[in-house]
């Protein structure tokens, strides 16, 4: 099925997977089994290919090959925040790069999530830049139904500030900005798909897909989600913590309906890994 030019919704189900990043050799202990039958990074890269917005790039540069800690000031806030930016050496400096946002889970620093996702080597191999976000008190603001957490900083404004700062430092193709996240970070990317659909071309979500209610996206948003059926932190069937009432299939079905997907095509990717592709969806705006 060729659905590279539409806002399709994919769910990768790992029957023996826990609350982990598939394919990573650096997952934390105590959160279940890590599937090595697939690699989330590679599947995200394939999914993001050709799913871009219509937008031009800017041309300043930053020294490639270094993970740089960059301060950022959020408008209407006195708080100083920061993020990590990496630009690969593998692409010519005058070639606009895709940008992947990387959103960490609860209690995780940006650097920890870079380590878990193994993005430096992967960014060099595939030729994209990435910006790793970090929440205040290591908690990006997102709660039930993909909504902001009361009393917490405006992390949508923080993300906008990060994008503006990256835009001033690196040669980024702003039509190819994607959000990837793990656990709380995946829930936050789900929120950004709603609040920044004019900037985020597609999302890749590990162990945390949610459907924002209300969904403020102004266009269909391609969604790729990974979830272990043995996840005990964000259970596949829902009915977990207060922010995790709905099941993963419910969230996926709601995204598929929002994107006007007409049918689901199943695939078996590996002995313990299946893929549900919701296709014949609306074209990207």
N, C-alpha and C positions, 0 to 999 in steps of 0.2 A: 504494500500500500504506500503510494507516494503522497505524503501529507506534509512535505517540507515547507510549503508555502501557506499553511493555514494554522489557526490557533488551536491545534489539537491538544488533548489532555491525556497524558500517559501515566499509568500507575505500574510501578515495578514492585511485585510482591515477592519477598524472600521467605520461603516457608520455614527455614531454620535460622532466620536472622533476628538479632536483637536490636537494641537501641544504638546502632552502630553505623559508621560510614562504610558502605560496601567497597571492598578492595583495598582499604587502608591497612597498613601494618602498624599503625600507631594509635589504635582506638584505646580508650581507657578500659580498665578492668571493671568487672562487676556490672556491666550493662548488657550482657548477652553475647551470643556468637556473632562473629564478623564473617559475612559471606565473601569468599575469594573467587566465586564463580563469575562474578561480574565486577566491573570497576565503575563506580559512580562518576568519577571525573570524566572518563572516556565517553560514557553514555550521555552525560550533560553536554560535552563538547559536540557530539554528533547531533543532539537534539537542538542546540542553539544555532547550528549552521543553517543559514538562509532564513532564520527568524529574526529579522532586523526591522527597525523603524526607518522611516524616510527622514534622514537628517544628515547634515554635513559634519565634517570633523574640523577640529582646530589643530594648530601645528606647533605649539611649543614642546620642548622636550625636557626630560629629567635623565640623570645618569642611569643607564640600564644596568641590570645585574645586581642591584642592591635593594634590600628590604629597608625602606626608609620610614621612620616614625615621624609623622607630620601633624603638627597642632592645627586645630581648626576652631574658628569662632562661630558659634551659632547665633544667628540674628535674634534679637529680642531676648538674649540671655547673656548673663555675665560669666557663665561657665565656660571654661576652656576644655575642649575635648581633643581627641586625637584619633588617628587611624594609621594603618600601615599600608604603604604603596609599593608595589613591585612592578617594574617594567622589564621585560625580558631582553636579553642580548641577542636573541635569535631572529629578531626582525629588524629591518632597516629603519633608521631613525626617522625617515621621511614617510614611512608607511603607517597610516592610521591603524591603531590597534583596537580590537575589542576590549571591553573592560568587564571583568567579573567582580561584583561585590560579594564579599564573603562575610556571613553573619554567624557569630558563634552562639553556642548554647548557654544556658544559665550558669553563671559563675566562671565563665571561661574568658580569658584574655584573647585579644586578637591574635597574638603570637601563637597561643596554644592551638587555635583553630587552623592557622596556617600549617602547623605541624601535623595535625590530624588529617587534614585534607591532602597534604603532600602537594600543595599547589606550586611551589617554586619550580620543582623539576617538571611538573606538568605544564606550567605556563611557558617554560623554555621550549618544551617539546612542541607545543601547539601554537605558540606565538600570540599570547594575550597578556594584557596587564591585569592586575587584580588589586582591589582595595579592601583590606580587612577592617571591618567595623568593630567598635567596642562600646558596650552600653555603660551608662553611669552605674557604679556599684556592680558592674559586670552583668547587667540585666537590661537588654534592649527592651523598649517599652512595647509590650504586646500582651494582651490577656484574652479572655474568652471571645470567640467569634472574630478573631483578628482585629480587635479594637485596642486603642491605647490604654495603658495601665494608669489608673487614676493617681494623680500626684507625682507622676514621673515626668522626666524631660520629654520634650517634643522630638522624638527620634526620627520622624519624617523630615523635620527641619534640619536635624543633624545630617541626615543622608543627603539632602539637597546641598548642604554646605560642603560635604565631602566631595560630591560630584563637581561642584564649582571649583574646589581646590585642585582636584585631579585635572580638570579641564585647563587650569592655568599652568600646570606643570608637565603634562604628558600629552603626547600626540594620540588622542583617543578618538575613535570613530563613535560619535554619540548616537549613531543609529544601532549600535551593537553593545548595549549595556544590559547585563544580565545580573540577576540576584540569585546567589546560591547560599544555602544555610543549613545548619544542623540543629535539630531539636527546637529550642526557643528561637534560634536564628532562622529556621525554616518557617516557623510561625510568623516571624517578623518579615521575611520575604513575601509571605502570603499577604501580609498587610500592605507592603510596598506595591504589590501587584494591583491593589485596590487604589492606593493613594498616589502613586507615581506611575500610572500606566502610560503617561506621555513620555516617560524617560526609560522605564524598564521594559525591554523587548520581550523577555521570557524569564521564567523562574525555574530553578532546580532545587528541590526540597528533599532533604534527608531526615526521616523520622519526625516529621512535623507539619505535614500539609494541613492547612485549614482553609475554609471558605469564609472570607470576611462578610459579616452581616451588620450593616449594609455594605454592599460592594460598590465602591465609587469609581471603579474602572470605567474609562470612557471608550474602551475598545476591547475586543477579545484578547485575552492574554494566554499564550501557550504555557502549559504547566507540565513539568516532569516531576513525579514524586516517587521516592523510594521508601518502602516501609517493611520492616521485619514482622512476620506474623507472631513471633515470640517476644515482641517488644513489651516489657512490663512497665516501662516508664510512661510512654504514650501508647496505650494498647490499640492494636489495629481495630478492635471492635468498639472502641470508645469507652465511655463510662469510667474515665480515669479521674484526674484532678479536675478542679472547677473549670479550668480552661480547656479541658479535653473531654467534653461530654459526647460530641458527635463522633461517629466512627470515621475511619479513613475512607471507606467506600462512599459514605454520605458526602464528605467533602469533595471527593472526585466527581461524583454525580452532579453536584451543584455547579462545579466549575465547567463540566461538560455541557450542562444546560445553559449556563451563562454564555458560553462560546458557541452555542447553537450546533453542537456536535450531533450527528444523526445516527451513528452506529458505533458499536464497539467491536474491535478485532483483537482476538487473543493470540498470543504467541508464547511459546516455551523457549526461553533463552538459555537455560541450563537446567540440570536435574532439579534444583531447588529454587529456581528463579523463573517467574512467569511475568508477562507483560500484557497489560490491558490498554489498548490504544483506542481512545475515543476520537473518531475521525469524521471526515466530511463536515468539518466545522466552518465557521465563518472565516474568511480571509482576514489576515492581520490588517488593522486600520493604518 
